């Protein structure tokens, strides 16, 4: 999201996106790396992809390799 969108969007719209990502992170915390990598490859939703990437990055994956993995499939 650009700085202009953050400035001019109502706060509840911006917060709902953050809440969605946080929910995805909570749901993915108990899944294995293999399950998360497969889900990342199959998702088309940016919020879901962001949540999955955050969980995988906390487990040692780099942002670059996750982006590469996501874009090679689609």
C-alpha positions, 0 to 999 in steps of 0.5 A: 500500500502506498503512502498516499493510500495510507494517508487518505483511506479511512482508518478502518479500511487500513486496519481491516487489512492488518487484521486479516494478515494477523488472522492468517499468521495465527492460522498458519503458525501451527502448519509445517513449512511444506504446507505453508510453501504449498499454500503460498504457491496456490494463493492469489490473495495478497493479504494471505500471501503476506501472512504466510510470508511473515510466518515463513520469514520468522522460521528462517526463510528470506523474503527474496526466496519466498518472492521468487517461489511465489512468482515462479508458479504464477 
